Amino acid sequence: MTDRPARILLADDLPLFRQAIAQLIDTQADLEVVGQAPNGLLAVEAAIELRPDVVVLDVEMPVMN
């Protein structure tokens, strides 16, 4: 068990959706948004770089699903 918050990457092509989910997550002490991506390719690159615990991913994204 760890005391650090779960690190989350958000990936969705709708900026307002990403922002709303990020605001919701930020209200939880045990969760932390570490990155956001607007398309599938950038989501994969961010996941490799940031190594989040969880990725919240839209299944239909621009550039790459």
ZIJOCOR-V698217 format. One record per run of one state. SS is the DSSP state (hx for helix, st for strand, lp for the rest). FROM is the first residue (numbers start at 1). TO is the last residue. If there is no record, write none. Layout:
SS:FROM:TO  SS:FROM:TO
This chain:
lp:1:5  st:6:11  lp:12:14  hx:15:26  lp:27:30  st:31:37  lp:38:39  hx:40:50  lp:51:53  st:54:57  lp:58:65
